[in-house]
């Protein structure tokens, strides 16, 4: 993966979407007996960006709703921030093209 801003932001949005899927699954299974919650770990990529790794929390006895709400808020802020980065990069690129033309 190249380390340009757009690629880094797209990888972050993808990772946060993974976090949202895991959070949704955990909340949906809040009252499911024996359900082991999924956890999302973000890992840096060598060329820039991040990837989400999903694991099961084998030590958990149930879903911790407060932990899921923190994950939901984190993912929401992360997606919005990286979407803004993509919009800013696009505006900057357009401005550069306009200057060169």
URLINJO-V579314 format. One record per residue. SS is DSSP state (helix for helix, strand for strand, loop for the rest). D_LAST is the distance of its C-alpha to the last C-alpha in Angstrom with 2 decimals. Layout:
BEGIN
ss:SS d_last:D_LAST
ss:SS d_last:D_LAST
END
This chain:
BEGIN
ss:loop d_last:30.07
ss:loop d_last:27.04
ss:loop d_last:26.83
ss:loop d_last:23.34
ss:helix d_last:23.43
ss:helix d_last:23.04
ss:helix d_last:25.89
ss:helix d_last:28.07
ss:helix d_last:27.70
ss:helix d_last:28.37
ss:helix d_last:31.45
ss:helix d_last:32.66
ss:helix d_last:32.32
ss:helix d_last:34.29
ss:helix d_last:36.91
ss:helix d_last:37.30
ss:helix d_last:37.74
ss:helix d_last:40.52
ss:helix d_last:42.06
ss:helix d_last:42.00
ss:helix d_last:43.75
ss:helix d_last:46.38
ss:helix d_last:46.95
ss:helix d_last:47.37
ss:helix d_last:49.86
ss:helix d_last:51.76
ss:helix d_last:52.07
ss:helix d_last:53.10
ss:loop d_last:55.84
ss:loop d_last:56.98
ss:loop d_last:60.53
ss:loop d_last:60.74
ss:loop d_last:63.64
ss:loop d_last:62.86
ss:loop d_last:59.09
ss:loop d_last:57.32
ss:loop d_last:54.00
ss:strand d_last:50.78
ss:strand d_last:48.89
ss:strand d_last:45.25
ss:strand d_last:44.44
ss:strand d_last:40.90
ss:strand d_last:40.43
ss:strand d_last:37.60
ss:loop d_last:35.99
ss:loop d_last:35.79
ss:loop d_last:32.11
ss:loop d_last:31.18
ss:loop d_last:31.88
ss:strand d_last:35.24
ss:strand d_last:37.62
ss:strand d_last:40.46
ss:strand d_last:43.98
ss:strand d_last:46.62
ss:strand d_last:50.26
ss:strand d_last:53.42
ss:loop d_last:55.18
ss:loop d_last:58.62
ss:loop d_last:60.20
ss:loop d_last:59.29
ss:loop d_last:62.06
ss:loop d_last:59.83
ss:loop d_last:56.37
ss:loop d_last:55.65
ss:helix d_last:53.93
ss:helix d_last:52.80
ss:helix d_last:51.12
ss:helix d_last:49.38
ss:helix d_last:48.12
ss:helix d_last:46.64
ss:helix d_last:44.89
ss:helix d_last:43.60
ss:helix d_last:42.20
ss:helix d_last:40.69
ss:helix d_last:38.95
ss:helix d_last:37.73
ss:helix d_last:36.21
ss:helix d_last:34.76
ss:helix d_last:33.05
ss:helix d_last:31.64
ss:helix d_last:30.40
ss:helix d_last:28.67
ss:helix d_last:27.14
ss:helix d_last:25.67
ss:helix d_last:24.32
ss:helix d_last:22.61
ss:helix d_last:21.12
ss:helix d_last:19.95
ss:helix d_last:18.39
ss:helix d_last:16.51
ss:helix d_last:15.32
ss:helix d_last:14.33
ss:helix d_last:12.40
ss:helix d_last:10.54
ss:helix d_last:9.95
ss:helix d_last:8.70
ss:helix d_last:6.17
ss:helix d_last:5.27
ss:helix d_last:5.57
ss:helix d_last:3.79
ss:loop d_last:0.00
END
